């Protein structure tokens, strides 16, 4: 089946039990009802009810996602685009349906522009390898920002090392907001591509990607947006953004690990050489030469993560049924409560105070290393991230080796925000002895 | 709360707050090594002045969590003015107490044995016993034994020790315990 027909055979296996878009939850956001959908939330950690506040690292999965994967393996498991038998046909339909779900989720015009990848890291490596490398010449510039995750730095560095290109970096202010004038200044005649995170994973800053893309396009420069942290919080519309590439990871948007997607404009993807070679991505192979399959299969060598794609489609159906706008509103409430509660704690400093911010709070506690904060919170059942968040340049900018980060998701509650504040008071107690 | 006190003992907090032989690169230091755990960011440089197979002076620099800093501080006190062979023996004892840090599984086995959870196979039990025996040889360093209950933090406690060992015997490469 060609991907052209995929959208019409949409996702039969995508959402076995996603909540209805209307009903009680539609009127007011019923977080308890939402929590009931997530089996992993109903456990204790070290004798305390689990407060899972590490959603920036990965999210828990709703029953609908787990069921979709189980259903696939129990009924439809087969390879895709190959067999002629019933199971292969169902697996192929489910896989193509998942692509259509991702296409709608991103607002992409065509399924040919949606490439399944393991996640954002692989997506950026793909673009750096197949788009940037062949075009880069010595002295060319790749423009990134100080807020980037290592996944949006290192692939470009590898490409730069091969080609003699150089990385340029847009700085940020003390609030963790990019300096737009600096961006415009750095966007020069040698800039070949811009890579920017939609939302900073370390600080939560929502970057003005639309304006950045517009400015880049005015100079004929394409833009890749790393949407890893945006996908669970922001409605994405790649056509409204007019971005050239957009990447997100399924596991950060309540889907399985090991599956994500790269959106790329068809004209760009068409002109790019394959990223990996193997089965599925070819049209014809001889020992003299091979020719490539049409998009998007050209970039999907080998048997894809079919079950993961099916699970991802279920996750998308789940968040869309809840409504991204309502999720964002709920998370904003949590962010405001957490910001207020933490600001009250003596010796605590919030790092990253951008005016436009996603629902995470990065902070340092005077005299206590973030790892010790993390361990003491963990013993109270509170899961947070402590460390450099794979964003060492951000830490360096703020002169910190690490921070503690509480990141909120659609199922977190105000009670959990209070538990975090109480937990931090206990951290002070332990260290005050 | 009580189990947190096993990890954050008074001695640990004291050495974290006031690390001994820190920051210090002793005059005439002739052995150096760098330890770095890139995932968590703990980083130490250990400097030794060794003469006639005796650690005549020791200091460290760097930054890390309370466990990393306290362990490094305790390490410098423990090996000061001690023969290299004794420093090596202490390294082994610390490693045994934090049993299984190399393989990852041992620390958990020791933990299950103590908390009585799960079926503990003979090797796990043996590890716990060996750990208890080694703890006896540690003296003041026995406070580090509390870290065993926190498998994710064992690497923090062992970093300075591996770095010290690398300074004594290594080839100058950066050490990691992750």
Interface residues (C-beta under 8 A of the other chain):
Chain A: X367 X368 X369 X370 X371 X372 X375 X376 X379 X386 X387 X388 X401 X402 X426 X430 X431 X433
Chain B: X1 X3 X4 X5 X7 X8 X10 X13 X17 X39 X40 X41 X42 X43 X63 X64 X65 X66 X67 X69 X150 X152 X153 X156
